[in-house]
Amino acid sequence: MASENYFEGLETVRQNAPGCSGSTAATCQNRTAPTSPGTRRRLQGARGIVEPALTMAATCNIMSYMKRDSRLSGVLHILLHMAEQAGPVTSEELSRMMATNPVVVRRTMAGLRRQGYVRSEKGHGGGWTLACDLSKVTLRDIYVALGSPALLAIGNRTEAPGCLVEQAVNAALQQAFHDAEELLLSRLGEVSLSRLSADFHTRLGVRGNSQALEEHVHAT
């Protein structure tokens, strides 16, 4: 009974539209309200509710609560843009590229500045510029500069369980998590920023038209 395990203690409240219109819980069409198992069973009996299967629509709420850290992707995007600029780029300009707030950009770039990958200049005509050789900086370097955020969105139910069964489960999962993280970090260490830049220019050449750079990389 997969749905019984997933939705224990929850009553699925369906609205008019059956699907999910966005990536956050607030925009999902299926919402959940906590109830006790006994209350849920009485409600089901009174309303003739059949507990739903674990469909794509029903899992939308579950997936929307799994926080995804996209800072590495966002910062790499910013750095490649900066590599194409002749002068400093302001936090406001970078924030428009990333559809975020300039404060978020400044906070994120601060970690890169501490590692010497970028520099900032204040005043009129100031902004952010690259301060590194793209061929000598890897994706792993940038990941570390961001504070080494969690790589996996899954983990153990309890970190120090008393149950021997759960201890066995944790041991197996922990090894798998470790191996996956080591492999991912190794792959990130194999890719330099210059390699990303070269890939971008190859794609730009394939497109081969006379539009401005901003139109090339942000075509809608």
Residue frames relative to the residue before (quaternion, step in Angstrom):
aa qw qx qy qz dx dy dz
M 1.0000 0.0000 0.0000 0.0000 0.00 0.00 0.00
A 0.1510 -0.8405 0.5139 0.0818 3.59 0.37 1.24
S 0.6881 0.4793 -0.3046 0.4517 3.58 0.86 -0.89
E 0.5960 0.5578 -0.3711 0.4425 3.61 1.11 -0.58
N 0.6676 0.4945 -0.2981 0.4701 3.57 0.99 -0.84
Y 0.6913 0.4917 -0.2849 0.4462 3.56 0.92 -0.87
F 0.8135 0.2858 -0.1217 0.4916 3.54 0.83 -0.94
E 0.2347 0.7813 -0.5423 0.2009 3.61 1.13 0.57
G 0.8255 0.1790 -0.1539 0.5126 3.57 -0.76 1.05
L 0.6848 0.4384 -0.2912 0.5041 3.59 1.24 0.19
E 0.2089 -0.7356 0.6254 0.1553 3.54 -1.18 0.63
T 0.3202 -0.7492 0.5444 0.1997 3.57 -0.71 1.01
V 0.1363 -0.7909 0.5955 0.0367 3.53 -0.69 1.15
R 0.1616 -0.8205 0.5444 0.0652 3.58 -0.35 1.21
Q 0.2684 -0.7323 0.6033 0.1664 3.53 -1.07 0.82
N 0.7808 -0.3558 0.2171 0.4653 3.58 -1.26 -0.09
A 0.7525 0.3374 -0.2066 0.5265 3.59 0.81 -0.97
P 0.3968 -0.7721 0.4487 0.2124 3.60 -0.80 0.95
G 0.7019 0.5044 -0.2791 0.4183 3.59 1.11 -0.43
C 0.4898 -0.6112 0.5186 0.3430 3.51 -1.31 -0.42
S 0.2430 -0.8176 0.5093 0.1144 3.56 -0.72 1.03
G 0.8137 0.1555 -0.0967 0.5517 3.59 1.16 0.02
S 0.6164 -0.5892 0.3976 0.3387 3.54 -1.35 0.04
T 0.6789 0.4570 -0.3057 0.4866 3.60 1.20 -0.05
A 0.6518 -0.5443 0.3593 0.3871 3.51 -1.23 0.52
A 0.6269 0.5716 -0.3422 0.4040 3.57 1.06 -0.73
T 0.7352 0.4154 -0.2402 0.4788 3.61 1.08 -0.58
C 0.4865 0.6640 -0.4420 0.3564 3.57 1.23 0.00
Q 0.4394 -0.6996 0.5022 0.2555 3.53 -1.08 0.69
N 0.6757 0.3917 -0.2849 0.5557 3.59 1.23 -0.35
R 0.0087 -0.7991 0.6011 -0.0047 3.58 -0.71 1.00
T 0.2733 -0.7734 0.5501 0.1570 3.57 -1.12 0.54
A 0.1257 -0.7718 0.6199 0.0654 3.54 -1.10 0.76
P 0.4463 -0.7217 0.4520 0.2750 3.62 -0.71 1.01
T 0.0895 0.7504 -0.6522 0.0587 3.53 -1.05 0.86
S 0.5548 -0.5724 0.4635 0.3869 3.55 -1.22 0.28
P 0.6426 -0.5278 0.3725 0.4121 3.62 -1.16 0.45
G 0.6565 0.5186 -0.3190 0.4453 3.57 0.97 -0.83
T 0.6564 0.5011 -0.3055 0.4741 3.56 0.95 -0.88
R 0.6410 0.5329 -0.3270 0.4451 3.56 0.97 -0.83
R 0.6620 0.5035 -0.3153 0.4569 3.57 0.93 -0.85
R 0.6440 0.5139 -0.3271 0.4629 3.60 1.03 -0.79
L 0.6479 0.5148 -0.3175 0.4631 3.56 1.00 -0.83
Q 0.6461 0.5184 -0.3229 0.4577 3.55 0.99 -0.81
G 0.6654 0.5059 -0.3037 0.4573 3.55 0.98 -0.87
A 0.6806 0.4954 -0.2907 0.4547 3.57 0.95 -0.86
R 0.7725 0.3633 -0.1826 0.4878 3.58 0.98 -0.84
G 0.4281 -0.7061 0.4664 0.3171 3.56 1.22 -0.17
I 0.3120 0.7755 -0.4936 0.2401 3.57 1.16 0.62
V 0.2002 -0.7363 0.6345 0.1228 3.52 -1.04 0.88
E 0.4456 -0.7111 0.4676 0.2775 3.58 -0.60 1.11
P 0.4459 -0.7400 0.4359 0.2522 3.61 -0.68 1.08
A 0.5193 -0.5983 0.5075 0.3389 3.50 -1.28 0.48
L 0.5718 -0.5990 0.4350 0.3536 3.57 -1.24 0.38
T 0.0524 0.8248 -0.5545 0.0979 3.56 0.36 1.29
M 0.7109 -0.4281 0.3247 0.4538 3.57 -1.31 0.08
A 0.6596 0.5061 -0.3152 0.4576 3.57 0.95 -0.86
A 0.6860 0.4959 -0.2926 0.4449 3.57 0.93 -0.88
T 0.6874 0.4751 -0.2897 0.4668 3.59 1.09 -0.61
C 0.4336 0.7194 -0.4599 0.2880 3.61 1.21 -0.16
N 0.6501 0.5156 -0.3231 0.4551 3.58 0.93 -0.86
I 0.6477 0.5273 -0.3228 0.4453 3.57 0.94 -0.89
M 0.7049 0.4686 -0.2707 0.4586 3.58 0.80 -1.01
S 0.6382 0.5570 -0.3410 0.4077 3.59 1.02 -0.72
Y 0.6637 0.5000 -0.3118 0.4607 3.59 1.18 -0.46
M 0.5698 0.5702 -0.3917 0.4435 3.60 1.27 -0.13
K 0.2956 -0.7948 0.5065 0.1563 3.54 -0.25 1.27
R 0.1486 -0.7884 0.5944 0.0554 3.56 -0.84 1.01
D 0.2702 -0.7687 0.5638 0.1346 3.56 -0.72 1.12
S 0.0607 -0.8298 0.5547 -0.0118 3.57 -0.45 1.22
R 0.3129 0.7883 -0.4890 0.2040 3.59 1.21 0.31
L 0.6381 0.5315 -0.3435 0.4385 3.60 0.92 -0.81
S 0.6542 0.5049 -0.3045 0.4738 3.56 0.90 -0.92
G 0.6779 0.5076 -0.2898 0.4459 3.57 0.91 -0.94
V 0.6759 0.4907 -0.2959 0.4635 3.58 0.93 -0.90
L 0.6298 0.5194 -0.3431 0.4646 3.59 0.98 -0.73
H 0.5989 0.5564 -0.3340 0.4693 3.56 1.09 -0.77
I 0.6742 0.4994 -0.2838 0.4643 3.56 0.88 -0.99
L 0.6783 0.5100 -0.3020 0.4343 3.58 0.83 -0.98
L 0.6514 0.5001 -0.3246 0.4692 3.60 1.00 -0.72
H 0.6099 0.5262 -0.3497 0.4784 3.57 1.08 -0.66
M 0.6641 0.5141 -0.3068 0.4478 3.57 0.91 -0.95
A 0.6257 0.5551 -0.3387 0.4308 3.59 1.05 -0.70
E 0.6842 0.4771 -0.2772 0.4768 3.58 1.21 -0.48
Q 0.6221 0.5641 -0.3320 0.4296 3.58 1.27 -0.16
A 0.4497 -0.6994 0.4916 0.2586 3.55 -1.05 0.76
G 0.8021 0.1787 -0.0834 0.5637 3.57 1.17 -0.54
P 0.7612 -0.3597 0.2664 0.4692 3.57 -1.30 -0.19
V 0.2139 -0.7458 0.6183 0.1255 3.55 -1.22 0.61
T 0.3936 -0.7459 0.4872 0.2267 3.59 -0.71 1.04
S 0.6408 -0.5159 0.4055 0.3983 3.54 -1.30 0.37
E 0.6191 0.5510 -0.3395 0.4447 3.57 1.08 -0.71
E 0.6617 0.4969 -0.3054 0.4712 3.58 0.97 -0.85
L 0.6603 0.5001 -0.3028 0.4714 3.57 0.98 -0.85
S 0.6425 0.5291 -0.3292 0.4460 3.57 1.01 -0.77
R 0.6306 0.5176 -0.3429 0.4656 3.60 1.08 -0.63
M 0.6131 0.5406 -0.3478 0.4593 3.57 1.06 -0.67
M 0.7693 0.3655 -0.1720 0.4950 3.55 1.02 -0.87
A 0.3588 -0.7471 0.4822 0.2838 3.59 1.31 -0.02
T 0.5553 0.5677 -0.4182 0.4410 3.55 0.84 1.02
N 0.6490 -0.5216 0.3888 0.3945 3.57 -1.30 -0.16
P 0.5661 -0.6092 0.4229 0.3600 3.65 -0.99 0.71
V 0.5922 0.5693 -0.3637 0.4393 3.59 1.11 -0.64
V 0.6393 0.5176 -0.3171 0.4720 3.58 1.02 -0.81
V 0.6345 0.5302 -0.3223 0.4609 3.57 1.01 -0.82
R 0.6788 0.4942 -0.2981 0.4541 3.58 0.84 -0.97
R 0.6505 0.5160 -0.3147 0.4599 3.58 0.98 -0.83
T 0.6776 0.4904 -0.2882 0.4661 3.56 0.97 -0.85
M 0.6881 0.4930 -0.2826 0.4513 3.57 0.93 -0.92
A 0.5293 0.6455 -0.4076 0.3703 3.58 1.17 -0.47
G 0.6489 0.5174 -0.3203 0.4567 3.59 1.00 -0.77
L 0.6511 0.5010 -0.3113 0.4776 3.58 1.06 -0.73
R 0.6274 0.5343 -0.3336 0.4579 3.57 1.08 -0.71
R 0.6360 0.5348 -0.3312 0.4470 3.59 0.99 -0.79
Q 0.7050 0.4373 -0.2562 0.4960 3.58 1.10 -0.64
G 0.5290 -0.6736 0.3830 0.3460 3.58 1.29 0.00
Y 0.4565 0.6971 -0.4461 0.3265 3.59 1.20 0.34
V 0.7808 0.1070 -0.0678 0.6118 3.58 1.18 -0.55
R 0.1762 -0.7476 0.6220 0.1525 3.55 -1.30 0.24
S 0.2403 -0.7673 0.5776 0.1409 3.56 -1.20 0.49
E 0.1560 -0.7670 0.6185 0.0690 3.53 -1.14 0.76
K 0.3071 -0.7676 0.5383 0.1635 3.56 -0.84 1.00
G 0.7030 0.4853 -0.3394 0.3938 3.52 -1.33 0.22
H 0.7491 -0.3821 0.2964 0.4528 3.49 -1.40 -0.05
G 0.8092 0.2138 -0.1842 0.5154 3.57 -0.83 0.98
G 0.5362 0.6421 -0.3951 0.3795 3.56 1.30 0.07
G 0.1910 0.7721 -0.5943 0.1190 3.53 -1.32 -0.09
W 0.6576 -0.5014 0.3922 0.4029 3.55 -1.26 -0.44
T 0.0012 -0.7738 0.6334 -0.0007 3.55 -1.09 0.79
L 0.5529 -0.5911 0.4648 0.3591 3.57 -1.22 0.43
A 0.1195 -0.7959 0.5910 0.0540 3.57 -1.06 0.76
C 0.6698 0.4754 -0.2873 0.4928 3.58 1.19 0.47
D 0.4989 -0.5936 0.5351 0.3353 3.51 -1.37 0.27
L 0.4332 -0.7364 0.4532 0.2542 3.59 -0.50 1.17
S 0.6427 0.5441 -0.3271 0.4289 3.60 1.08 -0.60
K 0.7225 0.4348 -0.2365 0.4827 3.58 1.23 -0.43
V 0.6643 0.4524 -0.2994 0.5142 3.60 1.29 0.05
T 0.1993 -0.8018 0.5568 0.0860 3.56 -0.76 1.06
L 0.6682 -0.4712 0.3798 0.4326 3.53 -1.32 0.18
R 0.6176 0.5418 -0.3474 0.4520 3.57 1.09 -0.65
D 0.6098 0.5484 -0.3515 0.4515 3.60 1.01 -0.73
I 0.6717 0.4822 -0.2962 0.4782 3.57 0.93 -0.89
Y 0.6071 0.5565 -0.3386 0.4551 3.58 1.04 -0.77
V 0.6702 0.4838 -0.2914 0.4815 3.59 0.92 -0.90
A 0.6407 0.5343 -0.3206 0.4486 3.59 1.00 -0.82
L 0.6647 0.4900 -0.2952 0.4805 3.58 1.17 -0.52
G 0.6288 -0.5596 0.3354 0.4231 3.57 1.27 0.06
S 0.4397 -0.7228 0.4328 0.3113 3.59 1.26 0.33
P 0.0125 -0.8311 0.5556 -0.0189 3.61 0.57 1.12
A 0.6744 -0.5014 0.3552 0.4094 3.56 -1.24 0.50
L 0.3559 -0.7587 0.5142 0.1823 3.55 -0.92 0.95
L 0.7728 0.2923 -0.1460 0.5440 3.56 1.12 -0.68
A 0.3545 -0.7448 0.5319 0.1913 3.55 -1.08 0.78
I 0.6555 0.4635 -0.3241 0.5004 3.58 1.24 0.22
G 0.0214 0.8035 -0.5936 0.0399 3.56 -1.19 0.49
N 0.6797 -0.4745 0.3616 0.4268 3.54 -1.31 -0.06
R 0.5623 -0.6027 0.4496 0.3441 3.56 -1.14 0.68
T 0.7747 0.0055 0.0281 0.6317 3.57 1.02 -0.88
E 0.4046 -0.7530 0.4662 0.2280 3.57 -0.76 1.00
A 0.7924 0.1597 -0.0926 0.5814 3.63 1.08 -0.58
P 0.0300 0.8498 -0.5250 0.0363 3.60 0.53 1.13
G 0.4191 -0.6799 0.5376 0.2703 3.55 -1.22 0.54
C 0.5868 0.5910 -0.3543 0.4254 3.56 1.23 -0.48
L 0.4468 -0.7130 0.4740 0.2594 3.58 -0.76 1.04
V 0.6001 0.5531 -0.3585 0.4532 3.57 1.10 -0.65
E 0.6953 0.4647 -0.2819 0.4703 3.56 0.87 -0.93
Q 0.5832 0.5622 -0.3740 0.4516 3.58 1.13 -0.54
A 0.6518 0.5064 -0.3063 0.4742 3.56 1.02 -0.83
V 0.6325 0.5266 -0.3192 0.4699 3.56 1.03 -0.84
N 0.6688 0.5128 -0.2992 0.4474 3.57 0.86 -0.98
A 0.6425 0.5363 -0.3281 0.4381 3.57 0.96 -0.87
A 0.6754 0.4864 -0.2923 0.4708 3.57 0.94 -0.90
L 0.6818 0.4870 -0.2935 0.4602 3.56 0.88 -0.93
Q 0.6450 0.5408 -0.3335 0.4247 3.58 0.91 -0.88
Q 0.6469 0.5053 -0.3216 0.4720 3.57 0.99 -0.77
A 0.6479 0.5134 -0.3132 0.4676 3.56 1.01 -0.85
F 0.6342 0.5239 -0.3263 0.4656 3.58 0.98 -0.85
H 0.6633 0.5173 -0.3047 0.4468 3.57 0.89 -0.97
D 0.6701 0.5027 -0.2984 0.4574 3.56 0.89 -0.96
A 0.6554 0.5142 -0.3127 0.4564 3.58 0.98 -0.86
E 0.6670 0.5022 -0.3034 0.4592 3.58 0.94 -0.86
E 0.6456 0.5198 -0.3202 0.4589 3.58 0.98 -0.83
L 0.6498 0.5113 -0.3150 0.4658 3.57 0.98 -0.83
L 0.6654 0.5040 -0.3058 0.4579 3.58 0.91 -0.91
L 0.6629 0.4957 -0.3115 0.4667 3.60 0.91 -0.87
S 0.6220 0.5374 -0.3375 0.4587 3.56 1.06 -0.74
R 0.6627 0.4964 -0.3042 0.4711 3.57 0.94 -0.87
L 0.6390 0.5211 -0.3281 0.4610 3.59 0.97 -0.80
G 0.6657 0.5139 -0.2997 0.4504 3.56 1.07 -0.71
E 0.6391 0.5400 -0.3199 0.4444 3.58 1.24 -0.29
V 0.7040 0.4441 -0.2467 0.4963 3.57 1.25 -0.36
S 0.2075 -0.7873 0.5720 0.0994 3.57 -0.68 1.10
L 0.6283 -0.5242 0.4115 0.4013 3.53 -1.28 0.33
S 0.6207 0.5412 -0.3516 0.4452 3.60 1.05 -0.66
R 0.6141 0.5373 -0.3471 0.4624 3.58 1.12 -0.60
L 0.6318 0.5093 -0.3262 0.4848 3.58 1.04 -0.74
S 0.6529 0.5182 -0.3132 0.4551 3.56 0.96 -0.90
A 0.6450 0.5151 -0.3197 0.4653 3.58 1.00 -0.81
D 0.6269 0.5315 -0.3291 0.4650 3.58 1.03 -0.79
F 0.6344 0.5325 -0.3237 0.4574 3.57 0.98 -0.87
H 0.6947 0.4776 -0.2842 0.4566 3.59 0.84 -0.97
T 0.5958 0.5426 -0.3624 0.4683 3.58 1.12 -0.58
R 0.6644 0.4943 -0.2937 0.4774 3.57 0.95 -0.92
L 0.6307 0.5325 -0.3270 0.4601 3.57 1.05 -0.79
G 0.6668 0.5086 -0.2983 0.4557 3.57 1.00 -0.83
V 0.6279 0.5377 -0.3288 0.4565 3.55 1.08 -0.77
R 0.6353 0.5195 -0.3309 0.4659 3.56 1.03 -0.77
G 0.0322 -0.9016 0.4313 0.0055 3.54 1.19 -0.73
N 0.5189 0.5816 -0.4979 0.3802 3.59 0.48 1.14
S 0.6012 -0.6195 0.3954 0.3137 3.57 -1.27 0.17
Q 0.3556 0.7394 -0.5085 0.2614 3.60 1.17 0.36
A 0.6133 -0.5446 0.4190 0.3895 3.54 -1.25 0.38
L 0.6758 -0.5126 0.3480 0.3993 3.57 -1.24 0.53
E 0.6556 0.5230 -0.3271 0.4355 3.57 0.88 -0.86
E 0.6503 0.5016 -0.3173 0.4742 3.58 1.05 -0.68
H 0.6075 0.5633 -0.3450 0.4412 3.56 1.13 -0.66
V 0.7934 0.3503 -0.1698 0.4679 3.53 0.73 -1.08
H 0.7676 0.2692 -0.1794 0.5533 3.59 1.20 -0.20
A 0.1645 0.8035 -0.5522 0.1497 3.58 0.93 0.81
T 0.1659 -0.7925 0.5806 0.0851 3.55 -0.96 0.85
